[in-house]
Amino acid sequence: MIDNERDLFVRTLEELYHLERELEELQPELADAATDEDLEEFFMAHGERTTEQVGRLERIFDALEGEVEPGPVESPALDGLRSEREALVGDLQDPTLGDLVEAELGRTIERLEISKLETLLTVARRTDLPDEVVGPLETTKQEAENGLERLQDLTS
């Protein structure tokens, strides 16, 4: 139950953590599916950044006062995106079109991450959470924005 801003912060952090953990598994799959070398390289590098982001989020959980642990929070949004991707890829007649599908999924995921991070940063600032919480969130948001920009450049 979410009764206050701290509860909202923790729940959103748990959702982002789950999303990032799922992305750790998804990135190599996207890289393997890519036919464009630059796109493949992007997804491989993004997988490494995702692992760093998971570590950052774990440190945020540690920095929060109280016994807050990353809990299992499913992401219906990510599940839906993965299902949509699988359906699209299954219907493609030209494998190179898969790159556009993979890039679209990547852009959508980056936007979802940015949205979660914006909520976390807003609540963190409103509740005066320390820099050891805010700083890593800002870094992660910047990385997501850079990833989105890079994907847009790769597909234009």
MIFI-768903 format. One line per 2 residues: number of its first residue (from 1); for each residue x negated, y, z negated of C-alpha. Coordinates in steps of 0.5 Angstrom, whole numbers, padded with zeros to 4 digits. Layout:
<nodes>
NUM) X/Y/Z  ...
</nodes>
This chain:
<nodes>
1) 0000/0000/0000  -0002/0007/0002
3) -0001/0012/-0004  -0006/0017/-0003
5) -0012/0020/0002  -0017/0015/-0001
7) -0012/0009/0000  -0011/0012/0007
9) -0019/0013/0008  -0020/0006/0006
11) -0015/0003/0010  -0018/0007/0016
13) -0025/0005/0014  -0023/-0003/0014
15) -0019/-0002/0021  -0025/0001/0024
17) -0030/-0004/0021  -0026/-0010/0023
19) -0026/-0007/0030  -0033/-0006/0030
21) -0034/-0013/0028  -0030/-0015/0034
23) -0034/-0011/0039  -0040/-0014/0037
25) -0037/-0021/0040  -0034/-0017/0046
27) -0040/-0013/0048  -0044/-0019/0051
29) -0038/-0022/0054  -0037/-0015/0058
31) -0044/-0015/0059  -0044/-0022/0062
33) -0038/-0020/0066  -0041/-0014/0069
35) -0043/-0014/0077  -0046/-0007/0076
37) -0053/-0007/0073  -0052/-0001/0070
39) -0046/-0003/0067  -0049/-0009/0064
41) -0054/-0005/0061  -0049/-0001/0058
43) -0046/-0006/0055  -0052/-0010/0052
45) -0055/-0003/0049  -0048/-0002/0046
47) -0048/-0008/0043  -0054/-0007/0039
49) -0051/0000/0037  -0045/-0003/0035
51) -0049/-0008/0030  -0052/-0001/0027
53) -0045/0002/0026  -0043/-0004/0023
55) -0049/-0004/0018  -0047/0004/0017
57) -0040/0002/0015  -0042/-0003/0010
59) -0047/0002/0007  -0040/0007/0007
61) -0037/0001/0003  -0042/0001/-0002
63) -0042/0008/-0003  -0035/0009/-0005
65) -0034/0009/-0012  -0030/0003/-0015
67) -0030/-0004/-0012  -0028/-0003/-0005
69) -0030/-0009/0000  -0029/-0009/0008
71) -0022/-0013/0008  -0019/-0017/0014
73) -0015/-0012/0017  -0013/-0014/0024
75) -0013/-0009/0030  -0006/-0010/0034
77) -0009/-0005/0039  -0016/-0009/0040
79) -0012/-0015/0041  -0007/-0012/0046
81) -0013/-0009/0050  -0016/-0016/0050
83) -0010/-0019/0053  -0009/-0014/0058
85) -0016/-0015/0060  -0016/-0022/0061
87) -0009/-0022/0065  -0012/-0016/0070
89) -0019/-0020/0071  -0015/-0027/0072
91) -0011/-0023/0078  -0017/-0020/0081
93) -0019/-0022/0088  -0025/-0018/0088
95) -0030/-0019/0083  -0033/-0013/0083
97) -0027/-0010/0081  -0028/-0013/0075
99) -0033/-0007/0073  -0027/-0002/0073
101) -0023/-0006/0069  -0029/-0007/0064
103) -0031/0000/0064  -0024/0002/0063
105) -0023/-0003/0057  -0030/0000/0054
107) -0027/0007/0055  -0021/0006/0051
109) -0024/0002/0046  -0029/0009/0045
111) -0023/0013/0045  -0020/0009/0039
113) -0026/0009/0035  -0027/0016/0036
115) -0019/0017/0034  -0021/0013/0027
117) -0027/0017/0026  -0024/0023/0027
119) -0018/0021/0021  -0024/0018/0017
121) -0028/0025/0017  -0022/0029/0016
123) -0020/0025/0010  -0027/0025/0008
125) -0028/0033/0008  -0021/0034/0005
127) -0023/0029/-0001  -0030/0032/-0002
129) -0033/0025/-0001  -0041/0026/-0001
131) -0046/0026/0005  -0048/0019/0004
133) -0041/0018/0007  -0039/0024/0012
135) -0046/0023/0015  -0046/0016/0018
137) -0039/0017/0020  -0041/0024/0024
139) -0047/0020/0027  -0042/0014/0029
141) -0037/0019/0032  -0043/0022/0036
143) -0045/0015/0039  -0038/0014/0041
145) -0037/0020/0044  -0044/0019/0048
147) -0042/0012/0050  -0035/0015/0053
149) -0039/0020/0057  -0044/0015/0059
151) -0038/0010/0061  -0035/0016/0065
153) -0041/0017/0069  -0042/0010/0071
155) -0036/0010/0074  -0035/0016/0077
</nodes>
